Amino acid sequence: MAPLSKITLVTLGSVGGANAWGALGHATVAYVAQNYVSASTAAWAKGVLGDTSSSYLANIASWADDYRATTAGKWSAPFHFIDAEDNPPTSCNVDYNRDCGSAGCSISAIANYTQRVGDGRLSATNTAEALKFLVHFIGDITQPLHDEAYEVGGNDIKVTFQGYSDNLHADWDTYMPEVLIGGSSLSDAQSWANTLINEIESGSYKSQAASWIQGDTISDVVTSATRWASDANAFVCSVVMPNGASALESASDLYPDYYNSAIGTIELQIAKGGYRLGNWLNMVYNSEIVAKRDLEGSVNEARDVDSLPDLAGRDWLPAPRPLSRAMLAREAMGGSCCGSETHAH
């Protein structure tokens, strides 16, 4: 792929900010997932979303980023990440009780919206919202810097990429994937997804794929999602900043050497996100939707309406703890998780 020009990068950075994985990455995760959902799961999801097109998940894959940028949706910003209070590159690890703050995190959000999407008593609007959040957050949690508190998930690590001064988080989210693929449209995402699906089916990922979903169960969402976060977080030490942040900040340019060292992990994580999402939606459909239909609604009708799950998932949160430095930094930014005015954590 030809490198993006500095002008192109500046333009990308000035339009809407960089979302987790960017629109390209999230749509690619969604297209991979569409390949692995059953026909019944696909029909259910299309009905929930009111979209029968061939891009029914990809079309809403970045909705959660758009929503959190609104006044009404600002409350959902903490759900896009979990701040691992570890010590990269010496030590990388995620601890749900230690790292998920009082405002929630990606793990508690996945638990909450897994519960909500299969609840059966929510409005059509709230059920669709739950599915849109799930599609996005299962993508978010595979990005290593969305599972890291250090320097606000890399937003405060100032680097140079292809001659443009930006931050490490933005490069992982958006710029390195777009250099690889050469664009960010849905057709670009579909093409990338097809490549990754081929690797899963018959290429370098074939022997790994089963391990990506091993042990996943919607009966213990927190454990499943914590495993995904821990898997991604490990790359912060081994790939993202193996020699520490200062080595990256002092580099004249992260392209091409650092890019070449990281892009394989980016592709791997996108593939994992899509494969996990497809499997997760199949489990939700089979264990929640079908099971409740089989009971002909008797269980749903008997349950207390007042026990509807909390919209923000506060019932999933660990015991309260003091705010971390990273959380305080985000609160000082008015609830934003950005390390710069154009790039979002």
Phi, psi and omega in degrees: 000140176285140179298147173290145178284162177299323179297318179298316181296319178298318179297316178300320184287344184261354183251100171077353181079168180265122178269170178301124187061349185073169179300324179299309183296316182294320178294325179294316174305316182295317179295320176299316179300319180302331179288338187249359173278151177287166178300322180291318178297318179299316180297319178297311182297319178298321178294317179298318184273348183064038184219111181259013182284174179280002179237033189299325175274321181298326181297332183247009188297332180252011180305319184296327176291318178296319183294317183291343178280354179267161177299319181292331186257004183302329182300337185273358184305317182295345184284351184275356184203168168229131184271092177290119180271064181253203185217068180291149001270007181289318184214130177234128178193155178241133177231112185303313182294328180279323196257341181271112186281180186293341178270357181098174182203182182299323183291312179296326180293318178297320177297315182296311186281340169295318178293315186292320186293334180254011187294319178090347181251352182283159176294163177300323180295314181290328177292317177297319178300317180299318180293320179295320176297315181301313181303320183284312187291329177290336170286313181306315190291346178272352178275117187308320183282356171272001179236034187212132178272335188305125181050046178052054179063031180084357178296331181265009174265103186275125185224175175241128179231118183051042176083359182252129178282119178213213179226160188298322181298316180296323179295319178290318182296311197233305194289317179293317175301320183287331173295318180298313188269329178092007179184183183221016182282169176298324178293324175297317180296318179297320179296316178297317179301318180299320178297315181293322178298319177298322178293325178289319185284320187214007184246215189291341180267352188303317183283347183262330195306318181300326181289337181295333183244007182298126179085354181293133180206137178282356174281346175216074186294319183300316179296317180298310182291327176295325177295319178296316180296319180295320179300314180289318182301327180302330180289343177299320179281322188269333186232313188294311180217061184298335179250016179089164183293325184298326179296326179284319181293330181272351179293141180295326179195138179282351177253132008259346191297308181294317177307313181296330179282339187255334192295329177296323178291321177301314179297317179301315184290324175297317179298316178300314182301315180292318180295318178294317181299315179300315179295319182296316180294324175298319180292319177300312182297312184289322186271335184249304186290306182295317182299319181288327175295321180296331179276000177056030174080000184297322180290316181299319183291333183278341184283149180292125179300329181293349182266015176306139181299144181295134183303318184272358177074025182296337179287351179262354189285148173290176180301145181303148177214165179297150178291138178281170176301318181296319179294319178297323179297319180291321179297324179293336178273008179080031179092353177284159179244030188264144174265351175211170184287349183246349185239134184250144175282000000 
